[in-house]
């Protein structure tokens, strides 16, 4: 069950980063983004835990990039062993691997936003 949870949370952080960056680049304020996402179907514990950290570019460690790479890798491997692909998880894994390769292994997983911004 831990890998199932990690898959949803970890891949969710990558997807959340994409959405938040899209909102920012569209000219929406951080306040509006968080208020709207927090009051509609996108509201989630992941948003509460990581939304502000991502928007504020707060990379102080809580859950490290390195742990996300390990956990998502285990998820991809398990799915392959069970005979199916999990392409969305694999895409999230690649983004965290890029963050790790950029030297951000010990930083909070929120650092993945900088991969989307091509700062890696």
CNS distance restraints for C-alpha pairs under 8 A (distance, minus, plus):
assign (resid   1 and name CA) (resid   5 and name CA) 6.26 0.50 0.50
assign (resid   2 and name CA) (resid   6 and name CA) 6.06 0.50 0.50
assign (resid   3 and name CA) (resid   7 and name CA) 5.94 0.50 0.50
assign (resid   3 and name CA) (resid  71 and name CA) 6.99 0.50 0.50
assign (resid   3 and name CA) (resid  74 and name CA) 7.52 0.50 0.50
assign (resid   3 and name CA) (resid  75 and name CA) 6.09 0.50 0.50
assign (resid   4 and name CA) (resid   8 and name CA) 6.45 0.50 0.50
assign (resid   4 and name CA) (resid  75 and name CA) 7.61 0.50 0.50
assign (resid   5 and name CA) (resid   9 and name CA) 6.15 0.50 0.50
assign (resid   6 and name CA) (resid  10 and name CA) 5.54 0.50 0.50
assign (resid   6 and name CA) (resid  11 and name CA) 7.93 0.50 0.50
assign (resid   6 and name CA) (resid  71 and name CA) 6.56 0.50 0.50
assign (resid   6 and name CA) (resid  72 and name CA) 7.24 0.50 0.50
assign (resid   7 and name CA) (resid  11 and name CA) 5.74 0.50 0.50
assign (resid   7 and name CA) (resid  12 and name CA) 7.84 0.50 0.50
assign (resid   7 and name CA) (resid  71 and name CA) 7.48 0.50 0.50
assign (resid   7 and name CA) (resid  72 and name CA) 6.14 0.50 0.50
assign (resid   7 and name CA) (resid  75 and name CA) 6.49 0.50 0.50
assign (resid   7 and name CA) (resid  89 and name CA) 6.82 0.50 0.50
assign (resid   8 and name CA) (resid  12 and name CA) 5.65 0.50 0.50
assign (resid   9 and name CA) (resid  13 and name CA) 6.28 0.50 0.50
assign (resid   9 and name CA) (resid  46 and name CA) 6.77 0.50 0.50
assign (resid  10 and name CA) (resid  14 and name CA) 6.83 0.50 0.50
assign (resid  10 and name CA) (resid  68 and name CA) 6.21 0.50 0.50
assign (resid  10 and name CA) (resid  72 and name CA) 7.11 0.50 0.50
assign (resid  10 and name CA) (resid  92 and name CA) 7.77 0.50 0.50
assign (resid  11 and name CA) (resid  15 and name CA) 6.37 0.50 0.50
assign (resid  11 and name CA) (resid  72 and name CA) 7.72 0.50 0.50
assign (resid  11 and name CA) (resid  88 and name CA) 7.45 0.50 0.50
assign (resid  11 and name CA) (resid  89 and name CA) 5.60 0.50 0.50
assign (resid  11 and name CA) (resid  92 and name CA) 5.27 0.50 0.50
assign (resid  11 and name CA) (resid  93 and name CA) 7.45 0.50 0.50
assign (resid  12 and name CA) (resid  16 and name CA) 5.90 0.50 0.50
assign (resid  12 and name CA) (resid  46 and name CA) 7.31 0.50 0.50
assign (resid  13 and name CA) (resid  17 and name CA) 6.09 0.50 0.50
assign (resid  13 and name CA) (resid  46 and name CA) 7.01 0.50 0.50
assign (resid  13 and name CA) (resid  50 and name CA) 7.32 0.50 0.50
assign (resid  13 and name CA) (resid 109 and name CA) 7.59 0.50 0.50
assign (resid  13 and name CA) (resid 110 and name CA) 7.37 0.50 0.50
assign (resid  14 and name CA) (resid  18 and name CA) 6.47 0.50 0.50
assign (resid  14 and name CA) (resid  92 and name CA) 5.67 0.50 0.50
assign (resid  14 and name CA) (resid  95 and name CA) 7.42 0.50 0.50
assign (resid  14 and name CA) (resid 112 and name CA) 6.84 0.50 0.50
assign (resid  14 and name CA) (resid 113 and name CA) 7.78 0.50 0.50
assign (resid  15 and name CA) (resid  19 and name CA) 6.34 0.50 0.50
assign (resid  15 and name CA) (resid  92 and name CA) 7.62 0.50 0.50
assign (resid  16 and name CA) (resid  20 and name CA) 6.05 0.50 0.50
assign (resid  16 and name CA) (resid  47 and name CA) 7.40 0.50 0.50
assign (resid  16 and name CA) (resid  51 and name CA) 7.44 0.50 0.50
assign (resid  17 and name CA) (resid  21 and name CA) 6.05 0.50 0.50
assign (resid  17 and name CA) (resid  54 and name CA) 6.81 0.50 0.50
assign (resid  17 and name CA) (resid 110 and name CA) 7.62 0.50 0.50
assign (resid  17 and name CA) (resid 112 and name CA) 7.19 0.50 0.50
assign (resid  17 and name CA) (resid 113 and name CA) 5.44 0.50 0.50
assign (resid  17 and name CA) (resid 116 and name CA) 7.77 0.50 0.50
assign (resid  18 and name CA) (resid  22 and name CA) 6.17 0.50 0.50
assign (resid  18 and name CA) (resid 113 and name CA) 7.41 0.50 0.50
assign (resid  18 and name CA) (resid 116 and name CA) 7.05 0.50 0.50
assign (resid  19 and name CA) (resid  23 and name CA) 6.25 0.50 0.50
assign (resid  20 and name CA) (resid  24 and name CA) 6.16 0.50 0.50
assign (resid  20 and name CA) (resid  33 and name CA) 7.38 0.50 0.50
assign (resid  20 and name CA) (resid  51 and name CA) 7.80 0.50 0.50
assign (resid  20 and name CA) (resid  54 and name CA) 7.90 0.50 0.50
assign (resid  20 and name CA) (resid  55 and name CA) 7.12 0.50 0.50
assign (resid  21 and name CA) (resid  25 and name CA) 5.96 0.50 0.50
assign (resid  21 and name CA) (resid 113 and name CA) 7.46 0.50 0.50
assign (resid  21 and name CA) (resid 116 and name CA) 7.91 0.50 0.50
assign (resid  22 and name CA) (resid  26 and name CA) 6.05 0.50 0.50
assign (resid  23 and name CA) (resid  27 and name CA) 6.60 0.50 0.50
assign (resid  23 and name CA) (resid  28 and name CA) 5.49 0.50 0.50
assign (resid  23 and name CA) (resid  29 and name CA) 7.94 0.50 0.50
assign (resid  23 and name CA) (resid  33 and name CA) 6.77 0.50 0.50
assign (resid  24 and name CA) (resid  28 and name CA) 5.27 0.50 0.50
assign (resid  24 and name CA) (resid  29 and name CA) 6.65 0.50 0.50
assign (resid  24 and name CA) (resid  30 and name CA) 7.18 0.50 0.50
assign (resid  28 and name CA) (resid  32 and name CA) 6.48 0.50 0.50
assign (resid  28 and name CA) (resid  33 and name CA) 6.49 0.50 0.50
assign (resid  29 and name CA) (resid  33 and name CA) 6.20 0.50 0.50
assign (resid  30 and name CA) (resid  34 and name CA) 6.18 0.50 0.50
assign (resid  30 and name CA) (resid  55 and name CA) 6.65 0.50 0.50
assign (resid  31 and name CA) (resid  35 and name CA) 6.07 0.50 0.50
assign (resid  32 and name CA) (resid  36 and name CA) 5.96 0.50 0.50
assign (resid  33 and name CA) (resid  37 and name CA) 6.02 0.50 0.50
assign (resid  34 and name CA) (resid  38 and name CA) 5.74 0.50 0.50
assign (resid  34 and name CA) (resid  51 and name CA) 7.22 0.50 0.50
assign (resid  34 and name CA) (resid  52 and name CA) 7.73 0.50 0.50
assign (resid  35 and name CA) (resid  39 and name CA) 6.31 0.50 0.50
assign (resid  36 and name CA) (resid  40 and name CA) 6.42 0.50 0.50
assign (resid  37 and name CA) (resid  41 and name CA) 7.40 0.50 0.50
assign (resid  37 and name CA) (resid  42 and name CA) 5.32 0.50 0.50
assign (resid  37 and name CA) (resid  43 and name CA) 5.52 0.50 0.50
assign (resid  37 and name CA) (resid  47 and name CA) 7.94 0.50 0.50
assign (resid  38 and name CA) (resid  42 and name CA) 6.71 0.50 0.50
assign (resid  38 and name CA) (resid  43 and name CA) 4.43 0.50 0.50
assign (resid  38 and name CA) (resid  44 and name CA) 7.34 0.50 0.50
assign (resid  38 and name CA) (resid  47 and name CA) 7.45 0.50 0.50
assign (resid  38 and name CA) (resid  48 and name CA) 7.90 0.50 0.50
assign (resid  39 and name CA) (resid  43 and name CA) 6.08 0.50 0.50
assign (resid  42 and name CA) (resid  47 and name CA) 7.99 0.50 0.50
assign (resid  43 and name CA) (resid  47 and name CA) 6.43 0.50 0.50
assign (resid  43 and name CA) (resid  48 and name CA) 7.94 0.50 0.50
assign (resid  44 and name CA) (resid  48 and name CA) 6.45 0.50 0.50
assign (resid  45 and name CA) (resid  49 and name CA) 6.10 0.50 0.50
assign (resid  46 and name CA) (resid  50 and name CA) 5.79 0.50 0.50
assign (resid  46 and name CA) (resid  51 and name CA) 7.28 0.50 0.50
assign (resid  47 and name CA) (resid  51 and name CA) 4.67 0.50 0.50
assign (resid  47 and name CA) (resid  52 and name CA) 7.89 0.50 0.50
assign (resid  48 and name CA) (resid  52 and name CA) 7.46 0.50 0.50
assign (resid  49 and name CA) (resid  53 and name CA) 7.62 0.50 0.50
assign (resid  50 and name CA) (resid  54 and name CA) 5.96 0.50 0.50
assign (resid  50 and name CA) (resid 110 and name CA) 6.70 0.50 0.50
assign (resid  51 and name CA) (resid  55 and name CA) 6.21 0.50 0.50
assign (resid  52 and name CA) (resid  56 and name CA) 5.81 0.50 0.50
assign (resid  53 and name CA) (resid  57 and name CA) 5.79 0.50 0.50
assign (resid  53 and name CA) (resid  58 and name CA) 4.79 0.50 0.50
assign (resid  53 and name CA) (resid  59 and name CA) 7.05 0.50 0.50
assign (resid  53 and name CA) (resid 110 and name CA) 6.33 0.50 0.50
assign (resid  54 and name CA) (resid  58 and name CA) 6.38 0.50 0.50
assign (resid  54 and name CA) (resid  59 and name CA) 7.90 0.50 0.50
assign (resid  54 and name CA) (resid 110 and name CA) 4.99 0.50 0.50
assign (resid  54 and name CA) (resid 111 and name CA) 7.20 0.50 0.50
assign (resid  54 and name CA) (resid 113 and name CA) 6.68 0.50 0.50
assign (resid  57 and name CA) (resid 110 and name CA) 7.18 0.50 0.50
assign (resid  57 and name CA) (resid 111 and name CA) 7.08 0.50 0.50
assign (resid  57 and name CA) (resid 113 and name CA) 7.95 0.50 0.50
assign (resid  58 and name CA) (resid 108 and name CA) 7.90 0.50 0.50
assign (resid  58 and name CA) (resid 110 and name CA) 7.19 0.50 0.50
assign (resid  58 and name CA) (resid 111 and name CA) 7.81 0.50 0.50
assign (resid  59 and name CA) (resid 107 and name CA) 5.52 0.50 0.50
assign (resid  59 and name CA) (resid 108 and name CA) 4.77 0.50 0.50
assign (resid  59 and name CA) (resid 109 and name CA) 7.35 0.50 0.50
assign (resid  59 and name CA) (resid 110 and name CA) 6.01 0.50 0.50
assign (resid  59 and name CA) (resid 111 and name CA) 5.73 0.50 0.50
assign (resid  60 and name CA) (resid 107 and name CA) 6.15 0.50 0.50
assign (resid  60 and name CA) (resid 108 and name CA) 5.66 0.50 0.50
assign (resid  61 and name CA) (resid 106 and name CA) 6.84 0.50 0.50
assign (resid  61 and name CA) (resid 107 and name CA) 5.12 0.50 0.50
assign (resid  61 and name CA) (resid 108 and name CA) 4.17 0.50 0.50
assign (resid  61 and name CA) (resid 109 and name CA) 7.75 0.50 0.50
assign (resid  62 and name CA) (resid 108 and name CA) 5.57 0.50 0.50
assign (resid  62 and name CA) (resid 109 and name CA) 7.88 0.50 0.50
assign (resid  63 and name CA) (resid  67 and name CA) 6.90 0.50 0.50
assign (resid  63 and name CA) (resid  68 and name CA) 7.65 0.50 0.50
assign (resid  63 and name CA) (resid 107 and name CA) 7.86 0.50 0.50
assign (resid  63 and name CA) (resid 108 and name CA) 5.29 0.50 0.50
assign (resid  63 and name CA) (resid 109 and name CA) 5.92 0.50 0.50
assign (resid  64 and name CA) (resid  68 and name CA) 6.56 0.50 0.50
assign (resid  64 and name CA) (resid 105 and name CA) 6.42 0.50 0.50
assign (resid  64 and name CA) (resid 106 and name CA) 5.25 0.50 0.50
assign (resid  64 and name CA) (resid 107 and name CA) 5.26 0.50 0.50
assign (resid  64 and name CA) (resid 108 and name CA) 4.41 0.50 0.50
assign (resid  64 and name CA) (resid 109 and name CA) 5.16 0.50 0.50
assign (resid  65 and name CA) (resid  69 and name CA) 6.28 0.50 0.50
assign (resid  65 and name CA) (resid  96 and name CA) 6.22 0.50 0.50
assign (resid  65 and name CA) (resid  99 and name CA) 6.99 0.50 0.50
assign (resid  65 and name CA) (resid 100 and name CA) 6.31 0.50 0.50
assign (resid  65 and name CA) (resid 104 and name CA) 6.74 0.50 0.50
assign (resid  65 and name CA) (resid 105 and name CA) 4.90 0.50 0.50
assign (resid  65 and name CA) (resid 106 and name CA) 6.18 0.50 0.50
assign (resid  65 and name CA) (resid 107 and name CA) 6.02 0.50 0.50
assign (resid  65 and name CA) (resid 108 and name CA) 5.87 0.50 0.50
assign (resid  65 and name CA) (resid 109 and name CA) 4.57 0.50 0.50
assign (resid  65 and name CA) (resid 111 and name CA) 7.54 0.50 0.50
assign (resid  65 and name CA) (resid 112 and name CA) 7.77 0.50 0.50
assign (resid  66 and name CA) (resid  70 and name CA) 6.30 0.50 0.50
assign (resid  66 and name CA) (resid  96 and name CA) 7.93 0.50 0.50
assign (resid  66 and name CA) (resid 100 and name CA) 6.40 0.50 0.50
assign (resid  66 and name CA) (resid 105 and name CA) 4.60 0.50 0.50
assign (resid  66 and name CA) (resid 106 and name CA) 6.31 0.50 0.50
assign (resid  67 and name CA) (resid  71 and name CA) 6.06 0.50 0.50
assign (resid  68 and name CA) (resid  72 and name CA) 5.86 0.50 0.50
assign (resid  68 and name CA) (resid  93 and name CA) 7.67 0.50 0.50
assign (resid  68 and name CA) (resid  96 and name CA) 6.88 0.50 0.50
assign (resid  68 and name CA) (resid 109 and name CA) 7.13 0.50 0.50
assign (resid  69 and name CA) (resid  73 and name CA) 5.90 0.50 0.50
assign (resid  69 and name CA) (resid  93 and name CA) 6.05 0.50 0.50
assign (resid  69 and name CA) (resid  96 and name CA) 5.88 0.50 0.50
assign (resid  69 and name CA) (resid  97 and name CA) 6.05 0.50 0.50
assign (resid  69 and name CA) (resid 100 and name CA) 7.82 0.50 0.50
assign (resid  70 and name CA) (resid  74 and name CA) 6.27 0.50 0.50
assign (resid  71 and name CA) (resid  75 and name CA) 6.34 0.50 0.50
assign (resid  72 and name CA) (resid  76 and name CA) 6.21 0.50 0.50
assign (resid  72 and name CA) (resid  89 and name CA) 6.87 0.50 0.50
assign (resid  72 and name CA) (resid  90 and name CA) 7.51 0.50 0.50
assign (resid  72 and name CA) (resid  92 and name CA) 7.93 0.50 0.50
assign (resid  72 and name CA) (resid  93 and name CA) 5.73 0.50 0.50
assign (resid  73 and name CA) (resid  77 and name CA) 6.12 0.50 0.50
assign (resid  73 and name CA) (resid  90 and name CA) 7.93 0.50 0.50
assign (resid  73 and name CA) (resid  93 and name CA) 6.78 0.50 0.50
assign (resid  74 and name CA) (resid  78 and name CA) 6.03 0.50 0.50
assign (resid  75 and name CA) (resid  79 and name CA) 6.19 0.50 0.50
assign (resid  75 and name CA) (resid  89 and name CA) 7.91 0.50 0.50
assign (resid  76 and name CA) (resid  80 and name CA) 6.20 0.50 0.50
assign (resid  76 and name CA) (resid  85 and name CA) 7.33 0.50 0.50
assign (resid  76 and name CA) (resid  86 and name CA) 6.49 0.50 0.50
assign (resid  76 and name CA) (resid  89 and name CA) 7.03 0.50 0.50
assign (resid  76 and name CA) (resid  90 and name CA) 6.39 0.50 0.50
assign (resid  77 and name CA) (resid  81 and name CA) 6.14 0.50 0.50
assign (resid  78 and name CA) (resid  82 and name CA) 6.18 0.50 0.50
assign (resid  79 and name CA) (resid  83 and name CA) 6.29 0.50 0.50
assign (resid  79 and name CA) (resid  84 and name CA) 5.50 0.50 0.50
assign (resid  79 and name CA) (resid  85 and name CA) 6.03 0.50 0.50
assign (resid  79 and name CA) (resid  86 and name CA) 6.78 0.50 0.50
assign (resid  80 and name CA) (resid  84 and name CA) 5.28 0.50 0.50
assign (resid  80 and name CA) (resid  85 and name CA) 5.88 0.50 0.50
assign (resid  86 and name CA) (resid  90 and name CA) 6.21 0.50 0.50
assign (resid  87 and name CA) (resid  91 and name CA) 6.09 0.50 0.50
assign (resid  88 and name CA) (resid  92 and name CA) 6.35 0.50 0.50
assign (resid  89 and name CA) (resid  93 and name CA) 6.11 0.50 0.50
assign (resid  90 and name CA) (resid  94 and name CA) 6.32 0.50 0.50
assign (resid  91 and name CA) (resid  95 and name CA) 6.61 0.50 0.50
assign (resid  92 and name CA) (resid  96 and name CA) 6.47 0.50 0.50
assign (resid  93 and name CA) (resid  97 and name CA) 6.02 0.50 0.50
assign (resid  94 and name CA) (resid  98 and name CA) 6.21 0.50 0.50
assign (resid  95 and name CA) (resid  99 and name CA) 6.43 0.50 0.50
assign (resid  95 and name CA) (resid 112 and name CA) 6.70 0.50 0.50
assign (resid  95 and name CA) (resid 115 and name CA) 6.62 0.50 0.50
assign (resid  95 and name CA) (resid 116 and name CA) 7.86 0.50 0.50
assign (resid  96 and name CA) (resid 100 and name CA) 6.16 0.50 0.50
assign (resid  96 and name CA) (resid 109 and name CA) 7.75 0.50 0.50
assign (resid  96 and name CA) (resid 112 and name CA) 6.12 0.50 0.50
assign (resid  97 and name CA) (resid 101 and name CA) 6.06 0.50 0.50
assign (resid  98 and name CA) (resid 102 and name CA) 6.18 0.50 0.50
assign (resid  98 and name CA) (resid 115 and name CA) 6.80 0.50 0.50
assign (resid  98 and name CA) (resid 120 and name CA) 6.91 0.50 0.50
assign (resid  99 and name CA) (resid 103 and name CA) 6.81 0.50 0.50
assign (resid  99 and name CA) (resid 104 and name CA) 5.62 0.50 0.50
assign (resid  99 and name CA) (resid 105 and name CA) 6.96 0.50 0.50
assign (resid  99 and name CA) (resid 111 and name CA) 7.12 0.50 0.50
assign (resid  99 and name CA) (resid 112 and name CA) 5.88 0.50 0.50
assign (resid  99 and name CA) (resid 114 and name CA) 7.81 0.50 0.50
assign (resid  99 and name CA) (resid 115 and name CA) 6.12 0.50 0.50
assign (resid  99 and name CA) (resid 120 and name CA) 6.47 0.50 0.50
assign (resid 100 and name CA) (resid 104 and name CA) 4.99 0.50 0.50
assign (resid 100 and name CA) (resid 105 and name CA) 4.49 0.50 0.50
assign (resid 101 and name CA) (resid 105 and name CA) 7.64 0.50 0.50
assign (resid 101 and name CA) (resid 120 and name CA) 7.98 0.50 0.50
assign (resid 102 and name CA) (resid 120 and name CA) 5.21 0.50 0.50
assign (resid 104 and name CA) (resid 111 and name CA) 7.36 0.50 0.50
assign (resid 107 and name CA) (resid 111 and name CA) 6.60 0.50 0.50
assign (resid 111 and name CA) (resid 115 and name CA) 7.51 0.50 0.50
assign (resid 112 and name CA) (resid 116 and name CA) 6.79 0.50 0.50
assign (resid 113 and name CA) (resid 117 and name CA) 6.34 0.50 0.50
assign (resid 114 and name CA) (resid 118 and name CA) 6.11 0.50 0.50
assign (resid 114 and name CA) (resid 119 and name CA) 5.24 0.50 0.50
assign (resid 114 and name CA) (resid 120 and name CA) 6.61 0.50 0.50
assign (resid 115 and name CA) (resid 119 and name CA) 5.69 0.50 0.50
assign (resid 115 and name CA) (resid 120 and name CA) 5.37 0.50 0.50
